[in-house]
C-alpha cells in the first residue's frame, strides 16, 4: 500500500460507528480528524445526544473534531419530501459535500466517512457520492470497506458505554 498523507477528514455519523474506522486508519499510520455534520438526525434530542457523545469520545482518544453546520432538519425534509425513496442518496451527497468543502478549505487532501461501516447502508452509493464530491473539490476519497469491523465496533461501543 502506498504511503498516504496524514491529513484525512472523516465524516462521522456517531461515536459507535466511528471507533472501528478510526482504529483501522490509525493502525495504517493515518492521523484522522473527525467532522460532525448530520442534518438528517431527528429528533433534536437524538442529534444532541450523538453529538455530545462524539465530542466526549474524541477527547478521550485525542482526535481533533470539527462541528460542521447546525441542526437543520427542515432543509433536509424539504429536499426529500418529494422523493422519499431517494432520501438516502440525498443524505449521502449532502454530508459528503459538506465534508469535502470543509476539507478543501482547510488543507485536507483526503476524505472518508464512517457511513462505510454499516452493513445496513447503500455502501456503493456512499462510495460513489464520496468519490464524486472529493473529485469536485480536488481531494481524494479514501475508500475502505469498514463493514468487516462492524460487529467489533459495536461491541467496543457497548464496552465503552457509547450512546
N, CA, C and O atoms as a DFTB+ gen file, in Angstrom:
652 C
 N C O
     1  1       0.844      -1.179       0.000
     2  2       0.000       0.000       0.000
     3  2       0.884       1.235       0.000
     4  3       1.852       1.318       0.755
     5  1       0.541       2.200      -0.858
     6  2       1.343       3.416      -0.917
     7  2       1.110       4.282       0.317
     8  3       0.062       4.208       0.958
     9  1       2.095       5.092       0.632
    10  2       2.005       5.981       1.789
    11  2       1.043       7.120       1.472
    12  3       1.166       7.770       0.434
    13  1       0.097       7.358       2.356
    14  2      -0.873       8.431       2.176
    15  2      -0.551       9.584       3.115
    16  3      -0.015       9.375       4.204
    17  1      -0.878      10.791       2.695
    18  2      -0.680      11.940       3.585
    19  2      -1.478      11.761       4.875
    20  3      -2.463      11.024       4.922
    21  1      -1.032      12.443       5.900
    22  2      -1.640      12.292       7.208
    23  2      -2.739      13.318       7.462
    24  3      -2.985      13.676       8.613
    25  1      -3.396      13.794       6.425
    26  2      -4.414      14.816       6.620
    27  2      -5.762      14.368       6.066
    28  3      -6.225      14.854       5.034
    29  1      -6.372      13.440       6.772
    30  2      -7.637      12.854       6.369
    31  2      -8.761      13.389       7.248
    32  3      -8.661      13.375       8.475
    33  1      -9.828      13.859       6.612
    34  2     -11.010      14.313       7.333
    35  2     -12.087      13.252       7.180
    36  3     -12.481      12.907       6.066
    37  1     -12.560      12.739       8.313
    38  2     -13.558      11.671       8.319
    39  2     -14.906      12.213       8.763
    40  3     -15.054      12.707       9.881
    41  1     -15.890      12.115       7.871
    42  2     -17.257      12.427       8.282
    43  2     -17.684      11.355       9.284
    44  3     -17.475      10.164       9.057
    45  1     -18.286      11.792      10.394
    46  2     -18.692      10.853      11.438
    47  2     -20.179      11.026      11.735
    48  3     -20.646      12.133      12.005
    49  1     -20.911       9.919      11.682
    50  2     -22.341       9.958      11.979
    51  2     -22.603       9.793      13.474
    52  3     -23.555      10.369      14.000
    53  1     -21.771       9.014      14.163
    54  2     -21.922       8.815      15.601
    55  2     -20.680       8.087      16.133
    56  3     -19.942       7.456      15.377
    57  1     -20.469       8.189      17.434
    58  2     -19.288       7.570      18.048
    59  2     -19.262       6.043      17.913
    60  3     -18.203       5.491      17.617
    61  1     -20.389       5.332      18.119
    62  2     -20.331       3.882      17.972
    63  2     -19.886       3.421      16.583
    64  3     -19.199       2.407      16.455
    65  1     -20.274       4.160      15.548
    66  2     -19.850       3.792      14.191
    67  2     -18.427       4.255      13.896
    68  3     -17.792       3.752      12.969
    69  1     -17.928       5.196      14.667
    70  2     -16.609       5.779      14.386
    71  2     -15.448       4.991      14.967
    72  3     -14.355       5.010      14.400
    73  1     -15.651       4.302      16.078
    74  2     -14.493       3.744      16.792
    75  2     -13.669       2.781      15.950
    76  3     -12.441       2.871      15.951
    77  1     -14.293       1.883      15.248
    78  2     -13.542       0.896      14.456
    79  2     -12.846       1.542      13.252
    80  3     -11.660       1.285      13.041
    81  1     -13.533       2.367      12.458
    82  2     -12.828       3.025      11.351
    83  2     -11.641       3.877      11.822
    84  3     -10.590       3.882      11.180
    85  1     -11.802       4.582      12.920
    86  2     -10.691       5.387      13.443
    87  2      -9.526       4.480      13.814
    88  3      -8.382       4.752      13.452
    89  1      -9.816       3.407      14.534
    90  2      -8.759       2.455      14.921
    91  2      -8.053       1.880      13.692
    92  3      -6.827       1.780      13.666
    93  1      -8.829       1.503      12.677
    94  2      -8.238       0.900      11.482
    95  2      -7.338       1.890      10.740
    96  3      -6.235       1.534      10.326
    97  1      -7.801       3.120      10.571
    98  2      -6.979       4.107       9.862
    99  2      -5.741       4.476      10.668
   100  3      -4.660       4.659      10.109
   101  1      -5.901       4.583      11.967
   102  2      -4.728       4.868      12.802
   103  2      -3.728       3.725      12.731
   104  3      -2.520       3.961      12.776
   105  1      -4.206       2.495      12.621
   106  2      -3.286       1.351      12.519
   107  2      -2.504       1.389      11.211
   108  3      -1.447       0.767      11.103
   109  1      -3.020       2.121      10.209
   110  2      -2.317       2.313       8.936
   111  2      -1.344       3.492       9.012
   112  3      -0.645       3.792       8.044
   113  1      -1.307       4.152      10.162
   114  2      -0.409       5.291      10.323
   115  2      -1.030       6.626       9.958
   116  3      -0.332       7.637       9.880
   117  1      -2.341       6.637       9.732
   118  2      -3.013       7.884       9.371
   119  2      -3.483       8.622      10.622
   120  3      -3.928       8.014      11.595
   121  1      -3.373       9.922      10.570
   122  2      -3.921      10.779      11.602
   123  2      -5.266      11.275      11.086
   124  3      -5.329      11.909      10.032
   125  1      -6.320      10.998      11.801
   126  2      -7.666      11.289      11.337
   127  2      -8.286      12.397      12.180
   128  3      -8.256      12.348      13.410
   129  1      -8.844      13.389      11.510
   130  2      -9.663      14.399      12.180
   131  2     -11.114      14.060      11.892
   132  3     -11.445      13.626      10.789
   133  1     -11.976      14.253      12.873
   134  2     -13.391      13.962      12.705
   135  2     -14.177      15.183      12.270
   136  3     -13.817      16.317      12.586
   137  1     -15.256      14.936      11.541
   138  2     -16.124      16.010      11.073
   139  2     -17.569      15.609      11.318
   140  3     -18.075      14.671      10.703
   141  1     -18.233      16.327      12.222
   142  2     -19.638      16.070      12.543
   143  2     -20.511      16.968      11.678
   144  3     -20.459      18.192      11.799
   145  1     -21.308      16.369      10.810
   146  2     -22.290      17.099      10.019
   147  2     -23.399      16.121       9.668
   148  3     -23.231      15.263       8.801
   149  1     -24.537      16.256      10.347
   150  2     -25.625      15.292      10.196
   151  2     -26.984      15.971      10.323
   152  3     -27.664      15.808      11.336
   153  1     -27.388      16.732       9.305
   154  2     -28.635      17.488       9.394
   155  2     -29.899      16.630       9.296
   156  3     -31.011      17.154       9.364
   157  1     -29.734      15.330       9.139
   158  2     -30.871      14.435       8.968
   159  2     -31.342      13.782      10.263
   160  3     -32.378      13.118      10.264
   161  1     -30.633      13.944      11.336
   162  2     -30.960      13.227      12.572
   163  2     -32.142      13.898      13.272
   164  3     -32.166      15.113      13.468
   165  1     -33.117      13.074      13.641
   166  2     -34.331      13.550      14.292
   167  2     -34.721      12.555      15.364
   168  3     -34.568      11.354      15.145
   169  1     -35.209      12.984      16.491
   170  2     -35.477      14.355      16.910
   171  2     -34.205      15.081      17.371
   172  3     -33.116      14.509      17.398
   173  1     -34.376      16.337      17.725
   174  2     -33.250      17.165      18.137
   175  2     -32.511      16.562      19.327
   176  3     -31.288      16.677      19.412
   177  1     -33.226      15.927      20.241
   178  2     -32.576      15.311      21.415
   179  2     -31.628      14.194      20.970
   180  3     -30.576      13.998      21.578
   181  1     -31.992      13.467      19.921
   182  2     -31.116      12.415      19.377
   183  2     -29.872      13.045      18.751
   184  3     -28.754      12.569      18.952
   185  1     -30.080      14.111      17.997
   186  2     -28.974      14.853      17.388
   187  2     -27.988      15.298      18.474
   188  3     -26.781      15.090      18.351
   189  1     -28.511      15.905      19.526
   190  2     -27.674      16.405      20.624
   191  2     -26.943      15.272      21.347
   192  3     -25.764      15.407      21.672
   193  1     -27.629      14.168      21.598
   194  2     -27.021      13.041      22.307
   195  2     -25.866      12.443      21.502
   196  3     -24.809      12.144      22.058
   197  1     -26.066      12.271      20.206
   198  2     -24.992      11.719      19.359
   199  2     -23.802      12.678      19.291
   200  3     -22.648      12.262      19.394
   201  1     -24.098      13.950      19.120
   202  2     -23.040      14.960      19.035
   203  2     -22.247      15.018      20.340
   204  3     -21.017      15.009      20.317
   205  1     -22.932      15.077      21.453
   206  2     -22.274      15.151      22.768
   207  2     -21.398      13.918      23.014
   208  3     -20.271      14.039      23.495
   209  1     -21.917      12.737      22.684
   210  2     -21.144      11.503      22.863
   211  2     -19.887      11.527      22.005
   212  3     -18.814      11.133      22.462
   213  1     -20.014      11.987      20.764
   214  2     -18.855      12.058      19.876
   215  2     -17.837      13.070      20.393
   216  3     -16.634      12.817      20.332
   217  1     -18.295      14.199      20.895
   218  2     -17.377      15.193      21.454
   219  2     -16.580      14.603      22.618
   220  3     -15.370      14.812      22.712
   221  1     -17.251      13.872      23.499
   222  2     -16.571      13.245      24.638
   223  2     -15.602      12.159      24.175
   224  3     -14.475      12.079      24.665
   225  1     -16.037      11.327      23.235
   226  2     -15.189      10.250      22.727
   227  2     -13.952      10.810      22.037
   228  3     -12.852      10.286      22.213
   229  1     -14.125      11.859      21.262
   230  2     -12.996      12.485      20.559
   231  2     -11.937      12.958      21.538
   232  3     -10.741      12.791      21.299
   233  1     -12.380      13.551      22.642
   234  2     -11.432      13.992      23.679
   235  2     -10.697      12.793      24.279
   236  3      -9.484      12.838      24.480
   237  1     -11.434      11.732      24.561
   238  2     -10.844      10.530      25.169
   239  2      -9.755       9.912      24.298
   240  3      -8.752       9.418      24.814
   241  1      -9.949       9.936      22.979
   242  2      -8.981       9.284      22.087
   243  2      -8.009      10.273      21.455
   244  3      -7.174       9.885      20.637
   245  1      -8.110      11.543      21.828
   246  2      -7.181      12.544      21.315
   247  2      -7.343      12.825      19.838
   248  3      -6.355      12.977      19.120
   249  1      -8.582      12.896      19.377
   250  2      -8.842      13.167      17.963
   251  2      -9.449      14.557      17.818
   252  3     -10.390      14.911      18.529
   253  1      -8.907      15.332      16.899
   254  2      -9.483      16.633      16.584
   255  2     -10.874      16.407      16.000
   256  3     -11.068      15.532      15.156
   257  1     -11.841      17.207      16.458
   258  2     -13.208      17.096      15.964
   259  2     -13.703      18.468      15.552
   260  3     -13.609      19.430      16.314
   261  1     -14.224      18.548      14.356
   262  2     -14.822      19.777      13.846
   263  2     -16.329      19.575      13.816
   264  3     -16.820      18.562      13.318
   265  1     -17.057      20.545      14.352
   266  2     -18.518      20.506      14.304
   267  2     -18.937      21.380      13.125
   268  3     -18.741      22.595      13.143
   269  1     -19.510      20.756      12.107
   270  2     -19.922      21.481      10.908
   271  2     -21.413      21.743      10.894
   272  3     -22.204      20.905      11.327
   273  1     -21.788      22.886      10.405
   274  2     -23.197      23.213      10.251
   275  2     -23.937      23.302      11.562
   276  3     -23.340      23.429      12.631
   277  1     -25.233      23.234      11.460
   278  2     -26.095      23.276      12.636
   279  2     -27.270      22.344      12.384
   280  3     -27.411      21.774      11.301
   281  1     -28.094      22.202      13.383
   282  2     -29.271      21.355      13.238
   283  2     -30.192      21.984      12.204
   284  3     -30.668      23.103      12.394
   285  1     -30.445      21.276      11.114
   286  2     -31.192      21.859      10.004
   287  2     -32.124      20.825       9.383
   288  3     -32.079      20.578       8.178
   289  1     -32.957      20.232      10.206
   290  2     -33.852      19.179       9.733
   291  2     -34.842      19.697       8.686
   292  3     -35.193      18.971       7.756
   293  1     -35.292      20.945       8.830
   294  2     -36.273      21.495       7.892
   295  2     -35.738      21.453       6.452
   296  3     -36.463      21.066       5.536
   297  1     -34.488      21.844       6.252
   298  2     -33.901      21.819       4.909
   299  2     -33.826      20.392       4.388
   300  3     -34.129      20.133       3.223
   301  1     -33.422      19.470       5.252
   302  2     -33.343      18.067       4.853
   303  2     -34.715      17.564       4.411
   304  3     -34.840      16.982       3.333
   305  1     -35.737      17.781       5.223
   306  2     -37.083      17.291       4.908
   307  2     -37.613      17.943       3.633
   308  3     -38.217      17.270       2.797
   309  1     -37.394      19.232       3.482
   310  2     -37.839      19.935       2.279
   311  2     -37.237      19.309       1.030
   312  3     -37.904      19.211       0.000
   313  1     -35.988      18.889       1.112
   314  2     -35.296      18.328      -0.044
   315  2     -35.621      16.868      -0.326
   316  3     -35.338      16.381      -1.421
   317  1     -36.201      16.166       0.620
   318  2     -36.529      14.754       0.373
   319  2     -38.027      14.483       0.330
   320  3     -38.443      13.381      -0.029
   321  1     -38.828      15.453       0.684
   322  2     -40.281      15.243       0.785
   323  2     -40.892      14.712      -0.505
   324  3     -41.789      13.871      -0.456
   325  1     -40.427      15.182      -1.652
   326  2     -40.989      14.740      -2.931
   327  2     -40.325      13.479      -3.476
   328  3     -40.711      12.983      -4.535
   329  1     -39.329      12.958      -2.760
   330  2     -38.637      11.755      -3.229
   331  2     -38.144      10.955      -2.014
   332  3     -36.942      10.836      -1.774
   333  1     -39.080      10.428      -1.277
   334  2     -38.735       9.688      -0.055
   335  2     -37.794       8.524      -0.359
   336  3     -36.882       8.251       0.421
   337  1     -38.000       7.842      -1.471
   338  2     -37.129       6.713      -1.814
   339  2     -35.702       7.158      -2.117
   340  3     -34.777       6.352      -2.018
   341  1     -35.504       8.411      -2.482
   342  2     -34.173       8.926      -2.793
   343  2     -33.525       9.656      -1.630
   344  3     -32.487      10.296      -1.800
   345  1     -34.126       9.567      -0.448
   346  2     -33.605      10.339       0.691
   347  2     -32.202       9.917       1.106
   348  3     -31.408      10.761       1.521
   349  1     -31.881       8.644       1.004
   350  2     -30.543       8.195       1.413
   351  2     -29.480       8.766       0.474
   352  3     -28.450       9.264       0.929
   353  1     -29.728       8.695      -0.826
   354  2     -28.758       9.237      -1.785
   355  2     -28.560      10.730      -1.541
   356  3     -27.432      11.223      -1.580
   357  1     -29.651      11.447      -1.291
   358  2     -29.552      12.881      -0.998
   359  2     -28.724      13.098       0.266
   360  3     -27.848      13.962       0.301
   361  1     -28.999      12.327       1.279
   362  2     -28.307      12.466       2.564
   363  2     -26.809      12.183       2.423
   364  3     -25.988      12.921       2.967
   365  1     -26.453      11.130       1.703
   366  2     -25.033      10.829       1.473
   367  2     -24.354      12.002       0.780
   368  3     -23.275      12.442       1.176
   369  1     -25.015      12.498      -0.267
   370  2     -24.443      13.591      -1.056
   371  2     -24.258      14.860      -0.212
   372  3     -23.208      15.498      -0.278
   373  1     -25.252      15.218       0.562
   374  2     -25.178      16.438       1.375
   375  2     -24.079      16.332       2.425
   376  3     -23.303      17.269       2.617
   377  1     -24.016      15.205       3.094
   378  2     -22.994      15.050       4.145
   379  2     -21.594      14.971       3.558
   380  3     -20.657      15.545       4.111
   381  1     -21.443      14.268       2.445
   382  2     -20.116      14.179       1.832
   383  2     -19.707      15.511       1.207
   384  3     -18.526      15.859       1.207
   385  1     -20.674      16.254       0.676
   386  2     -20.309      17.548       0.086
   387  2     -19.835      18.522       1.157
   388  3     -18.853      19.235       0.951
   389  1     -20.508      18.560       2.275
   390  2     -20.075      19.476       3.346
   391  2     -18.705      19.063       3.881
   392  3     -17.880      19.917       4.206
   393  1     -18.465      17.762       3.971
   394  2     -17.165      17.260       4.409
   395  2     -16.081      17.660       3.412
   396  3     -15.019      18.142       3.803
   397  1     -16.351      17.459       2.133
   398  2     -15.376      17.795       1.083
   399  2     -15.113      19.297       1.040
   400  3     -13.965      19.725       0.918
   401  1     -16.151      20.080       1.138
   402  2     -15.996      21.535       1.104
   403  2     -15.106      22.000       2.254
   404  3     -14.175      22.780       2.055
   405  1     -15.402      21.514       3.458
   406  2     -14.600      21.893       4.620
   407  2     -13.152      21.427       4.444
   408  3     -12.212      22.175       4.708
   409  1     -12.993      20.198       4.001
   410  2     -11.646      19.637       3.818
   411  2     -10.825      20.477       2.844
   412  3      -9.669      20.801       3.115
   413  1     -11.425      20.825       1.719
   414  2     -10.713      21.621       0.709
   415  2     -10.347      22.999       1.247
   416  3      -9.265      23.511       0.962
   417  1     -11.238      23.595       2.016
   418  2     -10.995      24.941       2.553
   419  2      -9.967      24.958       3.682
   420  3      -9.418      26.011       4.005
   421  1      -9.704      23.793       4.285
   422  2      -8.827      23.750       5.458
   423  2      -7.597      22.865       5.279
   424  3      -6.985      22.444       6.260
   425  1      -7.236      22.584       4.034
   426  2      -5.962      21.927       3.765
   427  2      -5.914      20.415       3.890
   428  3      -4.828      19.837       3.894
   429  1      -7.056      19.765       3.991
   430  2      -7.060      18.302       3.980
   431  2      -6.964      17.840       2.533
   432  3      -7.394      18.547       1.621
   433  1      -6.411      16.678       2.326
   434  2      -6.324      16.154       0.961
   435  2      -7.192      14.912       0.757
   436  3      -7.480      14.537      -0.379
   437  1      -7.607      14.277       1.850
   438  2      -8.403      13.053       1.778
   439  2      -9.653      13.185       2.647
   440  3      -9.636      13.819       3.702
   441  1     -10.738      12.568       2.174
   442  2     -11.946      12.472       2.986
   443  2     -12.413      11.030       2.999
   444  3     -12.113      10.249       2.096
   445  1     -13.154      10.695       4.042
   446  2     -13.803       9.394       4.135
   447  2     -14.997       9.556       5.064
   448  3     -15.281      10.663       5.520
   449  1     -15.691       8.474       5.346
   450  2     -16.876       8.546       6.197
   451  2     -17.100       7.256       6.968
   452  3     -16.798       6.164       6.487
   453  1     -17.630       7.401       8.161
   454  2     -17.987       6.243       8.972
   455  2     -19.230       5.550       8.424
   456  3     -19.542       4.432       8.834
   457  1     -19.938       6.191       7.513
   458  2     -21.102       5.541       6.911
   459  2     -20.705       4.228       6.238
   460  3     -21.543       3.345       6.053
   461  1     -19.428       4.100       5.873
   462  2     -18.933       2.881       5.217
   463  2     -18.827       1.691       6.169
   464  3     -18.475       0.592       5.740
   465  1     -19.125       1.889       7.451
   466  2     -19.042       0.788       8.410
   467  2     -20.350      -0.010       8.472
   468  3     -20.339      -1.179       8.856
   469  1     -21.444       0.594       8.108
   470  2     -22.743      -0.035       8.315
   471  2     -23.135      -1.007       7.207
   472  3     -23.122      -0.650       6.029
   473  1     -23.482      -2.233       7.587
   474  2     -23.976      -3.179       6.595
   475  2     -25.414      -2.851       6.177
   476  3     -25.958      -3.490       5.276
   477  1     -26.020      -1.872       6.817
   478  2     -27.411      -1.510       6.538
   479  2     -27.544      -0.323       5.587
   480  3     -28.659       0.047       5.218
   481  1     -26.426       0.277       5.187
   482  2     -26.446       1.420       4.278
   483  2     -26.091       0.963       2.865
   484  3     -25.586      -0.141       2.664
   485  1     -26.364       1.829       1.895
   486  2     -26.021       1.574       0.495
   487  2     -24.539       1.898       0.301
   488  3     -24.166       3.022      -0.035
   489  1     -23.720       0.891       0.521
   490  2     -22.268       1.057       0.509
   491  2     -21.766       1.646      -0.810
   492  3     -20.949       2.566      -0.808
   493  1     -22.245       1.125      -1.918
   494  2     -21.806       1.625      -3.222
   495  2     -22.274       3.057      -3.451
   496  3     -21.547       3.856      -4.040
   497  1     -23.476       3.392      -2.994
   498  2     -23.983       4.751      -3.114
   499  2     -23.151       5.741      -2.318
   500  3     -22.892       6.855      -2.775
   501  1     -22.735       5.335      -1.132
   502  2     -21.879       6.182      -0.295
   503  2     -20.536       6.405      -0.983
   504  3     -20.053       7.534      -1.069
   505  1     -19.942       5.329      -1.467
   506  2     -18.633       5.422      -2.128
   507  2     -18.723       6.274      -3.394
   508  3     -17.827       7.069      -3.677
   509  1     -19.798       6.105      -4.147
   510  2     -19.998       6.901      -5.367
   511  2     -20.069       8.393      -5.027
   512  3     -19.409       9.211      -5.667
   513  1     -20.866       8.738      -4.024
   514  2     -21.002      10.138      -3.609
   515  2     -19.667      10.666      -3.094
   516  3     -19.272      11.782      -3.431
   517  1     -18.978       9.884      -2.290
   518  2     -17.687      10.300      -1.746
   519  2     -16.664      10.571      -2.841
   520  3     -15.962      11.581      -2.806
   521  1     -16.582       9.673      -3.804
   522  2     -15.621       9.846      -4.903
   523  2     -15.941      11.081      -5.739
   524  3     -15.053      11.871      -6.058
   525  1     -17.223      11.241      -6.092
   526  2     -17.629      12.372      -6.942
   527  2     -17.367      13.703      -6.247
   528  3     -16.868      14.642      -6.868
   529  1     -17.696      13.785      -4.984
   530  2     -17.523      15.058      -4.282
   531  2     -16.064      15.333      -3.961
   532  3     -15.630      16.485      -3.986
   533  1     -15.312      14.303      -3.664
   534  2     -13.877      14.502      -3.463
   535  2     -13.257      15.052      -4.743
   536  3     -12.463      15.992      -4.704
   537  1     -13.620      14.466      -5.865
   538  2     -13.075      14.930      -7.148
   539  2     -13.483      16.380      -7.425
   540  3     -12.664      17.178      -7.879
   541  1     -14.726      16.716      -7.157
   542  2     -15.213      18.081      -7.397
   543  2     -14.403      19.105      -6.606
   544  3     -14.183      20.220      -7.078
   545  1     -13.960      18.732      -5.408
   546  2     -13.224      19.654      -4.546
   547  2     -11.707      19.449      -4.593
   548  3     -10.982      20.025      -3.783
   549  1     -11.229      18.641      -5.526
   550  2      -9.794      18.448      -5.682
   551  2      -9.174      17.599      -4.587
   552  3      -8.013      17.792      -4.227
   553  1      -9.945      16.664      -4.059
   554  2      -9.497      15.791      -2.966
   555  2      -9.458      14.347      -3.438
   556  3      -9.819      14.035      -4.573
   557  1      -9.014      13.479      -2.550
   558  2      -9.051      12.040      -2.798
   559  2     -10.006      11.415      -1.793
   560  3      -9.950      11.710      -0.599
   561  1     -10.879      10.553      -2.287
   562  2     -11.777       9.821      -1.398
   563  2     -11.034       8.585      -0.901
   564  3     -10.634       7.732      -1.694
   565  1     -10.856       8.497       0.387
   566  2     -10.160       7.369       1.000
   567  2     -11.181       6.270       1.249
   568  3     -11.895       6.280       2.252
   569  1     -11.237       5.331       0.329
   570  2     -12.217       4.253       0.422
   571  2     -11.681       3.099       1.271
   572  3     -10.567       2.618       1.065
   573  1     -12.481       2.684       2.201
   574  2     -12.226       1.460       2.946
   575  2     -13.561       0.783       3.176
   576  3     -14.557       1.452       3.449
   577  1     -13.594      -0.529       3.071
   578  2     -14.807      -1.272       3.413
   579  2     -14.724      -1.574       4.907
   580  3     -14.229      -2.621       5.325
   581  1     -15.220      -0.634       5.689
   582  2     -15.159      -0.763       7.143
   583  2     -16.156      -1.783       7.687
   584  3     -16.126      -2.090       8.878
   585  1     -17.040      -2.317       6.839
   586  2     -18.066      -3.257       7.320
   587  2     -17.461      -4.483       7.987
   588  3     -18.089      -5.089       8.855
   589  1     -16.246      -4.853       7.589
   590  2     -15.623      -6.034       8.191
   591  2     -15.426      -5.861       9.698
   592  3     -15.323      -6.851      10.421
   593  1     -15.374      -4.631      10.176
   594  2     -15.194      -4.383      11.605
   595  2     -16.451      -3.936      12.317
   596  3     -16.387      -3.493      13.464
   597  1     -17.609      -4.045      11.650
   598  2     -18.853      -3.525      12.215
   599  2     -19.183      -4.148      13.569
   600  3     -19.419      -3.425      14.537
   601  1     -19.202      -5.472      13.652
   602  2     -19.576      -6.151      14.909
   603  2     -18.576      -5.833      16.027
   604  3     -18.967      -5.615      17.174
   605  1     -17.288      -5.809      15.684
   606  2     -16.264      -5.464      16.677
   607  2     -16.481      -4.045      17.189
   608  3     -16.375      -3.791      18.389
   609  1     -16.782      -3.129      16.285
   610  2     -17.005      -1.742      16.659
   611  2     -18.217      -1.580      17.555
   612  3     -18.191      -0.809      18.514
   613  1     -19.281      -2.309      17.242
   614  2     -20.484      -2.232      18.071
   615  2     -20.220      -2.808      19.461
   616  3     -20.700      -2.271      20.459
   617  1     -19.458      -3.898      19.525
   618  2     -19.103      -4.483      20.827
   619  2     -18.247      -3.513      21.630
   620  3     -18.448      -3.355      22.835
   621  1     -17.295      -2.865      20.969
   622  2     -16.439      -1.885      21.658
   623  2     -17.270      -0.703      22.144
   624  3     -17.035      -0.188      23.237
   625  1     -18.230      -0.274      21.348
   626  2     -19.105       0.840      21.743
   627  2     -19.883       0.484      23.010
   628  3     -20.010       1.304      23.919
   629  1     -20.400      -0.740      23.062
   630  2     -21.131      -1.180      24.263
   631  2     -20.194      -1.234      25.468
   632  3     -20.553      -0.805      26.565
   633  1     -18.995      -1.764      25.253
   634  2     -17.990      -1.853      26.317
   635  2     -17.637      -0.468      26.862
   636  3     -17.469      -0.294      28.069
   637  1     -17.527       0.512      25.967
   638  2     -17.177       1.876      26.376
   639  2     -18.385       2.680      26.857
   640  3     -18.228       3.789      27.368
   641  1     -19.577       2.132      26.699
   642  2     -20.789       2.822      27.107
   643  2     -21.138       3.995      26.197
   644  3     -21.713       4.985      26.648
   645  1     -20.790       3.883      24.911
   646  2     -21.079       4.973      23.968
   647  2     -22.544       4.950      23.556
   648  3     -23.096       3.890      23.264
   649  1     -23.163       6.106      23.532
   650  2     -24.555       6.216      23.095
   651  2     -24.604       6.190      21.591
   652  3     -25.685       6.270      21.007
